[in-house]
Amino acid sequence: MKVLATVDGSPAGLRALGRLSTYVSPRDASVTLLTVYTLPFTAEAATEVVQAGQRTLSAQGFSAQSVVLEGVPALTIMRFAEQGDFDLVVVGSHRRVDDEEMPVYCTALRIAAESTVPVLILKPNP
């Protein structure tokens, strides 16, 4: 299985990524770890984010290739997933969504709604 795992650098996003092995076996997956940054962030800061994600994946037994891209997160992730012929996109969700409060913009929900590749949204806490 070819998996595109994403990381945004937030503590909740890293905790969500830390749950990947609950759903995907390290033996059965080829993982690419992607972080997408927008200005004023820099490629150097994004590289630190992806390195933290690599440590989180490594602790679960995954070996992953890392990619850092600049762009609009949801669009860039969807385009990369489609062009890379991935079987699954994994995104973390750290926003609370309930009947009274729906975020105007949530990357995970947009990817889940619009991606042509299946999406697994992981919450930081089960």
A tleap script that builds the chain and sets N, CA, C and O, in Angstrom:
source leaprc.protein.ff14SB
mol = sequence {
  NMET LYS VAL LEU ALA THR VAL ASP GLY SER
  PRO ALA GLY LEU ARG ALA LEU GLY ARG LEU
  SER THR TYR VAL SER PRO ARG ASP ALA SER
  VAL THR LEU LEU THR VAL TYR THR LEU PRO
  PHE THR ALA GLU ALA ALA THR GLU VAL VAL
  GLN ALA GLY GLN ARG THR LEU SER ALA GLN
  GLY PHE SER ALA GLN SER VAL VAL LEU GLU
  GLY VAL PRO ALA LEU THR ILE MET ARG PHE
  ALA GLU GLN GLY ASP PHE ASP LEU VAL VAL
  VAL GLY SER HIE ARG ARG VAL ASP ASP GLU
  GLU MET PRO VAL TYR CYS THR ALA LEU ARG
  ILE ALA ALA GLU SER THR VAL PRO VAL LEU
  ILE LEU LYS PRO ASN CPRO
}
set mol.1.N position { 0.846 -1.170 0.000 }
set mol.1.CA position { 0.000 0.000 0.000 }
set mol.1.C position { 0.898 1.242 0.000 }
set mol.1.O position { 1.838 1.342 0.789 }
set mol.2.N position { 0.600 2.163 -0.875 }
set mol.2.CA position { 1.363 3.404 -0.990 }
set mol.2.C position { 0.611 4.494 -0.220 }
set mol.2.O position { -0.488 4.891 -0.607 }
set mol.3.N position { 1.218 4.977 0.880 }
set mol.3.CA position { 0.555 5.894 1.799 }
set mol.3.C position { 1.226 7.261 1.781 }
set mol.3.O position { 2.449 7.370 1.868 }
set mol.4.N position { 0.403 8.306 1.666 }
set mol.4.CA position { 0.882 9.670 1.813 }
set mol.4.C position { 0.425 10.159 3.180 }
set mol.4.O position { -0.765 10.391 3.395 }
set mol.5.N position { 1.364 10.314 4.098 }
set mol.5.CA position { 1.067 10.817 5.443 }
set mol.5.C position { 1.453 12.290 5.469 }
set mol.5.O position { 2.506 12.670 4.956 }
set mol.6.N position { 0.608 13.110 6.061 }
set mol.6.CA position { 0.874 14.546 6.116 }
set mol.6.C position { 1.097 14.974 7.550 }
set mol.6.O position { 0.595 14.352 8.486 }
set mol.7.N position { 1.858 16.046 7.710 }
set mol.7.CA position { 2.118 16.574 9.047 }
set mol.7.C position { 2.167 18.088 8.956 }
set mol.7.O position { 2.751 18.645 8.027 }
set mol.8.N position { 1.543 18.758 9.936 }
set mol.8.CA position { 1.484 20.224 9.916 }
set mol.8.C position { 2.335 20.879 11.000 }
set mol.8.O position { 2.405 22.106 11.076 }
set mol.9.N position { 2.975 20.080 11.827 }
set mol.9.CA position { 3.853 20.641 12.854 }
set mol.9.C position { 3.194 20.931 14.184 }
set mol.9.O position { 3.877 21.269 15.151 }
set mol.10.N position { 1.897 20.807 14.254 }
set mol.10.CA position { 1.219 21.046 15.523 }
set mol.10.C position { 1.393 19.838 16.437 }
set mol.10.O position { 1.531 18.715 15.952 }
set mol.11.N position { 1.389 20.051 17.749 }
set mol.11.CA position { 1.469 18.906 18.667 }
set mol.11.C position { 0.343 17.894 18.423 }
set mol.11.O position { 0.569 16.685 18.470 }
set mol.12.N position { -0.861 18.393 18.164 }
set mol.12.CA position { -1.987 17.489 17.913 }
set mol.12.C position { -1.778 16.713 16.615 }
set mol.12.O position { -2.126 15.535 16.539 }
set mol.13.N position { -1.220 17.352 15.606 }
set mol.13.CA position { -0.951 16.684 14.339 }
set mol.13.C position { 0.074 15.576 14.492 }
set mol.13.O position { -0.060 14.512 13.887 }
set mol.14.N position { 1.097 15.820 15.301 }
set mol.14.CA position { 2.106 14.785 15.556 }
set mol.14.C position { 1.523 13.628 16.362 }
set mol.14.O position { 1.858 12.470 16.117 }
set mol.15.N position { 0.648 13.937 17.327 }
set mol.15.CA position { -0.002 12.863 18.093 }
set mol.15.C position { -0.890 12.022 17.175 }
set mol.15.O position { -0.939 10.798 17.303 }
set mol.16.N position { -1.583 12.677 16.258 }
set mol.16.CA position { -2.430 11.940 15.307 }
set mol.16.C position { -1.566 11.038 14.433 }
set mol.16.O position { -1.907 9.876 14.213 }
set mol.17.N position { -0.461 11.559 13.937 }
set mol.17.CA position { 0.461 10.776 13.120 }
set mol.17.C position { 0.997 9.583 13.915 }
set mol.17.O position { 1.281 8.527 13.349 }
set mol.18.N position { 1.130 9.758 15.211 }
set mol.18.CA position { 1.590 8.696 16.089 }
set mol.18.C position { 0.613 7.540 16.207 }
set mol.18.O position { 0.944 6.515 16.803 }
set mol.19.N position { -0.569 7.682 15.660 }
set mol.19.CA position { -1.572 6.614 15.691 }
set mol.19.C position { -1.656 5.854 14.371 }
set mol.19.O position { -2.500 4.970 14.222 }
set mol.20.N position { -0.791 6.186 13.412 }
set mol.20.CA position { -0.871 5.575 12.086 }
set mol.20.C position { -0.778 4.057 12.127 }
set mol.20.O position { -1.504 3.378 11.401 }
set mol.21.N position { 0.101 3.511 12.961 }
set mol.21.CA position { 0.281 2.055 12.992 }
set mol.21.C position { -0.946 1.312 13.514 }
set mol.21.O position { -1.025 0.090 13.389 }
set mol.22.N position { -1.890 2.024 14.087 }
set mol.22.CA position { -3.152 1.413 14.504 }
set mol.22.C position { -3.957 0.981 13.277 }
set mol.22.O position { -4.745 0.039 13.347 }
set mol.23.N position { -3.755 1.673 12.158 }
set mol.23.CA position { -4.556 1.439 10.962 }
set mol.23.C position { -3.770 0.877 9.778 }
set mol.23.O position { -4.339 0.245 8.889 }
set mol.24.N position { -2.454 1.113 9.776 }
set mol.24.CA position { -1.615 0.695 8.663 }
set mol.24.C position { -0.392 -0.024 9.227 }
set mol.24.O position { 0.273 0.482 10.131 }
set mol.25.N position { -0.106 -1.191 8.695 }
set mol.25.CA position { 1.060 -1.955 9.158 }
set mol.25.C position { 2.336 -1.424 8.507 }
set mol.25.O position { 2.381 -1.235 7.292 }
set mol.26.N position { 3.371 -1.183 9.310 }
set mol.26.CA position { 4.647 -0.740 8.731 }
set mol.26.C position { 5.210 -1.728 7.701 }
set mol.26.O position { 5.927 -1.328 6.784 }
set mol.27.N position { 4.886 -3.010 7.853 }
set mol.27.CA position { 5.375 -4.018 6.906 }
set mol.27.C position { 4.684 -3.942 5.563 }
set mol.27.O position { 5.257 -4.331 4.545 }
set mol.28.N position { 3.443 -3.438 5.548 }
set mol.28.CA position { 2.636 -3.452 4.326 }
set mol.28.C position { 2.554 -2.102 3.632 }
set mol.28.O position { 1.827 -1.960 2.649 }
set mol.29.N position { 3.287 -1.105 4.125 }
set mol.29.CA position { 3.114 0.242 3.594 }
set mol.29.C position { 4.429 0.867 3.150 }
set mol.29.O position { 5.468 0.715 3.792 }
set mol.30.N position { 4.345 1.565 2.043 }
set mol.30.CA position { 5.417 2.438 1.586 }
set mol.30.C position { 4.925 3.852 1.888 }
set mol.30.O position { 3.950 4.307 1.290 }
set mol.31.N position { 5.587 4.545 2.806 }
set mol.31.CA position { 5.081 5.824 3.303 }
set mol.31.C position { 5.919 6.989 2.796 }
set mol.31.O position { 7.149 6.953 2.830 }
set mol.32.N position { 5.233 8.012 2.328 }
set mol.32.CA position { 5.848 9.296 2.016 }
set mol.32.C position { 5.264 10.299 3.000 }
set mol.32.O position { 4.045 10.390 3.147 }
set mol.33.N position { 6.121 11.048 3.671 }
set mol.33.CA position { 5.695 12.049 4.648 }
set mol.33.C position { 5.786 13.417 3.995 }
set mol.33.O position { 6.850 13.817 3.521 }
set mol.34.N position { 4.680 14.127 3.971 }
set mol.34.CA position { 4.598 15.424 3.298 }
set mol.34.C position { 4.214 16.525 4.270 }
set mol.34.O position { 3.299 16.370 5.079 }
set mol.35.N position { 4.922 17.633 4.180 }
set mol.35.CA position { 4.479 18.848 4.853 }
set mol.35.C position { 4.418 19.952 3.818 }
set mol.35.O position { 5.279 20.051 2.944 }
set mol.36.N position { 3.396 20.775 3.924 }
set mol.36.CA position { 3.192 21.883 2.996 }
set mol.36.C position { 3.216 23.164 3.810 }
set mol.36.O position { 2.520 23.283 4.818 }
set mol.37.N position { 4.012 24.108 3.373 }
set mol.37.CA position { 4.105 25.379 4.098 }
set mol.37.C position { 3.673 26.535 3.210 }
set mol.37.O position { 3.730 26.467 1.983 }
set mol.38.N position { 3.242 27.591 3.871 }
set mol.38.CA position { 2.903 28.841 3.198 }
set mol.38.C position { 3.732 29.956 3.819 }
set mol.38.O position { 4.139 29.872 4.977 }
set mol.39.N position { 3.970 30.978 3.051 }
set mol.39.CA position { 4.706 32.129 3.569 }
set mol.39.C position { 3.901 32.773 4.684 }
set mol.39.O position { 2.679 32.843 4.553 }
set mol.40.N position { 4.481 33.235 5.745 }
set mol.40.CA position { 5.873 33.604 5.941 }
set mol.40.C position { 6.755 32.464 6.460 }
set mol.40.O position { 7.926 32.696 6.760 }
set mol.41.N position { 6.228 31.244 6.572 }
set mol.41.CA position { 7.077 30.129 6.991 }
set mol.41.C position { 8.126 29.872 5.927 }
set mol.41.O position { 7.972 30.280 4.776 }
set mol.42.N position { 9.180 29.202 6.312 }
set mol.42.CA position { 10.274 28.947 5.382 }
set mol.42.C position { 10.428 27.450 5.152 }
set mol.42.O position { 9.891 26.628 5.895 }
set mol.43.N position { 11.170 27.121 4.111 }
set mol.43.CA position { 11.455 25.714 3.829 }
set mol.43.C position { 12.234 25.093 4.980 }
set mol.43.O position { 12.063 23.914 5.288 }
set mol.44.N position { 13.087 25.887 5.612 }
set mol.44.CA position { 13.869 25.376 6.749 }
set mol.44.C position { 12.950 25.005 7.905 }
set mol.44.O position { 13.124 23.954 8.521 }
set mol.45.N position { 11.976 25.854 8.204 }
set mol.45.CA position { 11.026 25.549 9.281 }
set mol.45.C position { 10.196 24.314 8.924 }
set mol.45.O position { 9.916 23.479 9.784 }
set mol.46.N position { 9.810 24.207 7.664 }
set mol.46.CA position { 9.028 23.049 7.218 }
set mol.46.C position { 9.850 21.768 7.308 }
set mol.46.O position { 9.315 20.700 7.608 }
set mol.47.N position { 11.141 21.876 7.049 }
set mol.47.CA position { 12.027 20.714 7.166 }
set mol.47.C position { 12.078 20.223 8.610 }
set mol.47.O position { 12.114 19.017 8.852 }
set mol.48.N position { 12.080 21.140 9.563 }
set mol.48.CA position { 12.041 20.749 10.973 }
set mol.48.C position { 10.744 20.021 11.299 }
set mol.48.O position { 10.740 19.064 12.074 }
set mol.49.N position { 9.648 20.475 10.708 }
set mol.49.CA position { 8.344 19.826 10.917 }
set mol.49.C position { 8.382 18.390 10.392 }
set mol.49.O position { 7.938 17.462 11.068 }
set mol.50.N position { 8.910 18.217 9.194 }
set mol.50.CA position { 8.936 16.878 8.610 }
set mol.50.C position { 9.907 15.970 9.365 }
set mol.50.O position { 9.683 14.762 9.439 }
set mol.51.N position { 10.975 16.527 9.923 }
set mol.51.CA position { 11.898 15.718 10.733 }
set mol.51.C position { 11.207 15.226 12.005 }
set mol.51.O position { 11.415 14.086 12.422 }
set mol.52.N position { 10.391 16.074 12.618 }
set mol.52.CA position { 9.624 15.641 13.794 }
set mol.52.C position { 8.645 14.535 13.406 }
set mol.52.O position { 8.457 13.577 14.156 }
set mol.53.N position { 8.026 14.668 12.239 }
set mol.53.CA position { 7.136 13.625 11.748 }
set mol.53.C position { 7.873 12.323 11.479 }
set mol.53.O position { 7.349 11.241 11.743 }
set mol.54.N position { 9.091 12.427 10.953 }
set mol.54.CA position { 9.907 11.236 10.707 }
set mol.54.C position { 10.194 10.495 12.016 }
set mol.54.O position { 10.130 9.267 12.070 }
set mol.55.N position { 10.510 11.253 13.066 }
set mol.55.CA position { 10.769 10.614 14.371 }
set mol.55.C position { 9.514 9.902 14.876 }
set mol.55.O position { 9.597 8.807 15.433 }
set mol.56.N position { 8.359 10.525 14.682 }
set mol.56.CA position { 7.095 9.918 15.112 }
set mol.56.C position { 6.823 8.632 14.345 }
set mol.56.O position { 6.397 7.637 14.932 }
set mol.57.N position { 7.066 8.646 13.046 }
set mol.57.CA position { 6.849 7.443 12.236 }
set mol.57.C position { 7.859 6.352 12.573 }
set mol.57.O position { 7.505 5.177 12.672 }
set mol.58.N position { 9.109 6.746 12.747 }
set mol.58.CA position { 10.170 5.791 13.060 }
set mol.58.C position { 9.875 5.048 14.357 }
set mol.58.O position { 10.152 3.853 14.463 }
set mol.59.N position { 9.323 5.736 15.332 }
set mol.59.CA position { 8.993 5.116 16.613 }
set mol.59.C position { 7.939 4.018 16.461 }
set mol.59.O position { 7.802 3.158 17.331 }
set mol.60.N position { 7.195 4.051 15.352 }
set mol.60.CA position { 6.169 3.040 15.088 }
set mol.60.C position { 6.663 1.955 14.129 }
set mol.60.O position { 5.923 1.028 13.800 }
set mol.61.N position { 7.904 2.073 13.686 }
set mol.61.CA position { 8.464 1.081 12.788 }
set mol.61.C position { 8.368 1.420 11.306 }
set mol.61.O position { 8.686 0.588 10.456 }
set mol.62.N position { 7.928 2.645 10.991 }
set mol.62.CA position { 7.826 3.060 9.593 }
set mol.62.C position { 9.141 3.662 9.120 }
set mol.62.O position { 9.865 4.301 9.883 }
set mol.63.N position { 9.427 3.446 7.861 }
set mol.63.CA position { 10.518 4.132 7.179 }
set mol.63.C position { 9.835 4.955 6.095 }
set mol.63.O position { 9.081 4.412 5.288 }
set mol.64.N position { 10.090 6.252 6.070 }
set mol.64.CA position { 9.360 7.110 5.135 }
set mol.64.C position { 10.293 8.047 4.383 }
set mol.64.O position { 11.316 8.495 4.900 }
set mol.65.N position { 9.907 8.323 3.165 }
set mol.65.CA position { 10.562 9.350 2.361 }
set mol.65.C position { 9.913 10.679 2.745 }
set mol.65.O position { 8.705 10.725 2.978 }
set mol.66.N position { 10.689 11.756 2.815 }
set mol.66.CA position { 10.157 13.060 3.200 }
set mol.66.C position { 10.091 14.009 2.015 }
set mol.66.O position { 10.974 14.022 1.157 }
set mol.67.N position { 9.018 14.810 1.984 }
set mol.67.CA position { 8.832 15.818 0.943 }
set mol.67.C position { 8.339 17.097 1.605 }
set mol.67.O position { 7.453 17.058 2.458 }
set mol.68.N position { 8.912 18.227 1.212 }
set mol.68.CA position { 8.495 19.549 1.687 }
set mol.68.C position { 8.103 20.362 0.468 }
set mol.68.O position { 8.889 20.497 -0.470 }
set mol.69.N position { 6.879 20.911 0.472 }
set mol.69.CA position { 6.393 21.714 -0.647 }
set mol.69.C position { 5.809 23.030 -0.147 }
set mol.69.O position { 5.312 23.113 0.976 }
set mol.70.N position { 5.874 24.043 -0.980 }
set mol.70.CA position { 5.226 25.317 -0.686 }
set mol.70.C position { 3.919 25.367 -1.462 }
set mol.70.O position { 3.868 24.974 -2.628 }
set mol.71.N position { 2.863 25.851 -0.817 }
set mol.71.CA position { 1.587 25.979 -1.512 }
set mol.71.C position { 0.426 26.030 -0.551 }
set mol.71.O position { 0.603 26.092 0.666 }
set mol.72.N position { -0.760 26.003 -1.111 }
set mol.72.CA position { -1.992 25.939 -0.324 }
set mol.72.C position { -2.113 24.500 0.158 }
set mol.72.O position { -2.187 23.584 -0.661 }
set mol.73.N position { -2.135 24.279 1.477 }
set mol.73.CA position { -2.051 22.905 1.987 }
set mol.73.C position { -3.025 21.898 1.361 }
set mol.73.O position { -2.582 20.886 0.818 }
set mol.74.N position { -4.310 22.145 1.422 }
set mol.74.CA position { -5.269 21.153 0.924 }
set mol.74.C position { -5.059 20.869 -0.560 }
set mol.74.O position { -5.009 19.709 -0.969 }
set mol.75.N position { -4.938 21.905 -1.355 }
set mol.75.CA position { -4.772 21.720 -2.803 }
set mol.75.C position { -3.465 21.023 -3.142 }
set mol.75.O position { -3.427 20.147 -4.006 }
set mol.76.N position { -2.398 21.411 -2.463 }
set mol.76.CA position { -1.088 20.827 -2.722 }
set mol.76.C position { -1.060 19.355 -2.333 }
set mol.76.O position { -0.503 18.529 -3.056 }
set mol.77.N position { -1.655 19.029 -1.201 }
set mol.77.CA position { -1.717 17.626 -0.757 }
set mol.77.C position { -2.519 16.783 -1.743 }
set mol.77.O position { -2.083 15.697 -2.124 }
set mol.78.N position { -3.688 17.272 -2.161 }
set mol.78.CA position { -4.513 16.506 -3.096 }
set mol.78.C position { -3.811 16.302 -4.435 }
set mol.78.O position { -3.840 15.204 -4.992 }
set mol.79.N position { -3.188 17.342 -4.946 }
set mol.79.CA position { -2.482 17.241 -6.230 }
set mol.79.C position { -1.310 16.247 -6.136 }
set mol.79.O position { -1.111 15.423 -7.028 }
set mol.80.N position { -0.540 16.340 -5.041 }
set mol.80.CA position { 0.602 15.442 -4.844 }
set mol.80.C position { 0.125 13.993 -4.734 }
set mol.80.O position { 0.754 13.091 -5.288 }
set mol.81.N position { -0.975 13.766 -4.027 }
set mol.81.CA position { -1.519 12.415 -3.856 }
set mol.81.C position { -1.978 11.836 -5.184 }
set mol.81.O position { -1.725 10.667 -5.477 }
set mol.82.N position { -2.644 12.639 -5.979 }
set mol.82.CA position { -3.144 12.166 -7.266 }
set mol.82.C position { -1.994 11.902 -8.241 }
set mol.82.O position { -1.985 10.879 -8.925 }
set mol.83.N position { -1.046 12.802 -8.305 }
set mol.83.CA position { 0.072 12.646 -9.235 }
set mol.83.C position { 1.006 11.513 -8.812 }
set mol.83.O position { 1.649 10.895 -9.661 }
set mol.84.N position { 1.087 11.236 -7.512 }
set mol.84.CA position { 1.966 10.190 -7.007 }
set mol.84.C position { 1.340 8.822 -6.966 }
set mol.84.O position { 1.977 7.860 -6.536 }
set mol.85.N position { 0.088 8.715 -7.412 }
set mol.85.CA position { -0.602 7.431 -7.462 }
set mol.85.C position { -0.645 6.737 -6.096 }
set mol.85.O position { -0.383 5.539 -5.986 }
set mol.86.N position { -0.982 7.515 -5.054 }
set mol.86.CA position { -1.072 6.966 -3.706 }
set mol.86.C position { -2.389 6.215 -3.518 }
set mol.86.O position { -3.394 6.525 -4.158 }
set mol.87.N position { -2.363 5.223 -2.628 }
set mol.87.CA position { -3.558 4.446 -2.302 }
set mol.87.C position { -4.350 5.071 -1.157 }
set mol.87.O position { -5.555 4.850 -1.034 }
set mol.88.N position { -3.666 5.851 -0.321 }
set mol.88.CA position { -4.292 6.418 0.869 }
set mol.88.C position { -3.590 7.706 1.267 }
set mol.88.O position { -2.363 7.798 1.229 }
set mol.89.N position { -4.386 8.697 1.647 }
set mol.89.CA position { -3.861 9.940 2.217 }
set mol.89.C position { -4.241 9.949 3.693 }
set mol.89.O position { -5.399 9.722 4.041 }
set mol.90.N position { -3.269 10.209 4.555 }
set mol.90.CA position { -3.515 10.262 5.992 }
set mol.90.C position { -3.295 11.690 6.464 }
set mol.90.O position { -2.222 12.260 6.273 }
set mol.91.N position { -4.321 12.260 7.083 }
set mol.91.CA position { -4.235 13.621 7.608 }
set mol.91.C position { -4.668 13.621 9.065 }
set mol.91.O position { -5.514 12.827 9.476 }
set mol.92.N position { -4.089 14.504 9.825 }
set mol.92.CA position { -4.494 14.660 11.217 }
set mol.92.C position { -5.551 15.737 11.338 }
set mol.92.O position { -5.590 16.676 10.544 }
set mol.93.N position { -6.392 15.599 12.318 }
set mol.93.CA position { -7.409 16.611 12.592 }
set mol.93.C position { -7.288 17.020 14.047 }
set mol.93.O position { -7.308 16.179 14.945 }
set mol.94.N position { -7.165 18.300 14.268 }
set mol.94.CA position { -7.057 18.759 15.648 }
set mol.94.C position { -8.077 19.838 15.978 }
set mol.94.O position { -7.995 20.477 17.027 }
set mol.95.N position { -9.016 20.038 15.101 }
set mol.95.CA position { -10.088 20.996 15.383 }
set mol.95.C position { -11.310 20.237 15.875 }
set mol.95.O position { -11.630 19.149 15.397 }
set mol.96.N position { -11.973 20.840 16.836 }
set mol.96.CA position { -13.206 20.250 17.327 }
set mol.96.C position { -14.344 20.721 16.436 }
set mol.96.O position { -14.520 21.921 16.230 }
set mol.97.N position { -15.097 19.804 15.921 }
set mol.97.CA position { -16.230 20.141 15.076 }
set mol.97.C position { -17.475 19.559 15.740 }
set mol.97.O position { -17.553 18.356 15.985 }
set mol.98.N position { -18.433 20.413 16.024 }
set mol.98.CA position { -19.680 19.924 16.597 }
set mol.98.C position { -20.838 20.692 15.974 }
set mol.98.O position { -20.636 21.487 15.055 }
set mol.99.N position { -22.039 20.459 16.467 }
set mol.99.CA position { -23.221 21.081 15.877 }
set mol.99.C position { -23.200 22.599 15.978 }
set mol.99.O position { -23.745 23.286 15.114 }
set mol.100.N position { -22.580 23.125 17.017 }
set mol.100.CA position { -22.597 24.563 17.238 }
set mol.100.C position { -21.455 25.285 16.553 }
set mol.100.O position { -21.525 26.495 16.335 }
set mol.101.N position { -20.397 24.552 16.210 }
set mol.101.CA position { -19.203 25.208 15.708 }
set mol.101.C position { -18.592 24.413 14.560 }
set mol.101.O position { -18.090 23.308 14.767 }
set mol.102.N position { -18.631 24.954 13.384 }
set mol.102.CA position { -18.028 24.307 12.219 }
set mol.102.C position { -16.954 25.237 11.686 }
set mol.102.O position { -17.245 26.381 11.336 }
set mol.103.N position { -15.713 24.762 11.621 }
set mol.103.CA position { -14.659 25.656 11.139 }
set mol.103.C position { -14.914 26.080 9.696 }
set mol.103.O position { -15.348 25.277 8.870 }
set mol.104.N position { -14.643 27.339 9.407 }
set mol.104.CA position { -14.826 27.854 8.065 }
set mol.104.C position { -13.842 27.170 7.116 }
set mol.104.O position { -14.175 26.892 5.964 }
set mol.105.N position { -12.645 26.905 7.597 }
set mol.105.CA position { -11.631 26.284 6.765 }
set mol.105.C position { -10.924 25.215 7.579 }
set mol.105.O position { -10.282 25.523 8.583 }
set mol.106.N position { -11.032 23.999 7.169 }
set mol.106.CA position { -10.348 22.897 7.838 }
set mol.106.C position { -9.712 22.034 6.748 }
set mol.106.O position { -10.412 21.429 5.936 }
set mol.107.N position { -8.397 21.985 6.740 }
set mol.107.CA position { -7.665 21.266 5.701 }
set mol.107.C position { -8.100 19.810 5.607 }
set mol.107.O position { -8.349 19.310 4.510 }
set mol.108.N position { -8.193 19.130 6.733 }
set mol.108.CA position { -8.545 17.709 6.720 }
set mol.108.C position { -9.918 17.470 6.095 }
set mol.108.O position { -10.086 16.555 5.288 }
set mol.109.N position { -10.888 18.284 6.465 }
set mol.109.CA position { -12.241 18.100 5.920 }
set mol.109.C position { -12.286 18.410 4.435 }
set mol.109.O position { -12.986 17.733 3.681 }
set mol.110.N position { -11.552 19.419 4.010 }
set mol.110.CA position { -11.533 19.755 2.582 }
set mol.110.C position { -10.909 18.614 1.776 }
set mol.110.O position { -11.422 18.250 0.718 }
set mol.111.N position { -9.815 18.055 2.269 }
set mol.111.CA position { -9.176 16.945 1.569 }
set mol.111.C position { -10.126 15.748 1.514 }
set mol.111.O position { -10.273 15.116 0.468 }
set mol.112.N position { -10.765 15.441 2.632 }
set mol.112.CA position { -11.691 14.306 2.671 }
set mol.112.C position { -12.851 14.497 1.689 }
set mol.112.O position { -13.301 13.538 1.062 }
set mol.113.N position { -13.324 15.720 1.560 }
set mol.113.CA position { -14.464 15.998 0.686 }
set mol.113.C position { -14.094 16.018 -0.792 }
set mol.113.O position { -14.907 15.643 -1.637 }
set mol.114.N position { -12.871 16.453 -1.115 }
set mol.114.CA position { -12.540 16.709 -2.516 }
set mol.114.C position { -11.516 15.756 -3.129 }
set mol.114.O position { -11.371 15.729 -4.351 }
set mol.115.N position { -10.815 14.988 -2.334 }
set mol.115.CA position { -9.750 14.137 -2.869 }
set mol.115.C position { -10.306 12.960 -3.659 }
set mol.115.O position { -11.334 12.383 -3.303 }
set mol.116.N position { -9.613 12.618 -4.728 }
set mol.116.CA position { -9.974 11.420 -5.494 }
set mol.116.C position { -9.299 10.178 -4.909 }
set mol.116.O position { -9.601 9.053 -5.306 }
set mol.117.N position { -8.379 10.395 -3.959 }
set mol.117.CA position { -7.686 9.314 -3.271 }
set mol.117.C position { -8.365 9.106 -1.920 }
set mol.117.O position { -8.707 10.096 -1.273 }
set mol.118.N position { -8.579 7.882 -1.465 }
set mol.118.CA position { -9.177 7.660 -0.143 }
set mol.118.C position { -8.386 8.379 0.940 }
set mol.118.O position { -7.161 8.487 0.875 }
set mol.119.N position { -9.123 8.872 1.946 }
set mol.119.CA position { -8.516 9.686 3.022 }
set mol.119.C position { -8.848 9.075 4.376 }
set mol.119.O position { -9.986 8.690 4.643 }
set mol.120.N position { -7.825 8.994 5.224 }
set mol.120.CA position { -7.989 8.582 6.620 }
set mol.120.C position { -7.664 9.786 7.479 }
set mol.120.O position { -6.546 10.300 7.442 }
set mol.121.N position { -8.650 10.243 8.263 }
set mol.121.CA position { -8.433 11.359 9.177 }
set mol.121.C position { -8.197 10.790 10.566 }
set mol.121.O position { -9.041 10.082 11.116 }
set mol.122.N position { -7.030 11.112 11.127 }
set mol.122.CA position { -6.686 10.630 12.461 }
set mol.122.C position { -6.811 11.765 13.475 }
set mol.122.O position { -6.253 12.846 13.288 }
set mol.123.N position { -7.542 11.506 14.536 }
set mol.123.CA position { -7.616 12.456 15.638 }
set mol.123.C position { -6.441 12.196 16.565 }
set mol.123.O position { -5.945 11.071 16.630 }
set mol.124.N position { -5.983 13.223 17.289 }
set mol.124.CA position { -4.832 13.032 18.162 }
set mol.124.C position { -5.107 12.093 19.328 }
set mol.124.O position { -4.188 11.459 19.847 }
set mol.125.N position { -6.344 12.003 19.734 }
set mol.125.CA position { -6.725 11.127 20.846 }
set mol.125.C position { -7.866 10.242 20.401 }
set mol.125.O position { -8.800 10.716 19.754 }
set mol.126.N position { -7.810 8.953 20.739 }
set mol.126.CA position { -8.875 8.036 20.297 }
set mol.126.C position { -10.230 8.373 20.887 }
set mol.126.O position { -11.214 7.690 20.603 }
savepdb mol mol.pdb
quit
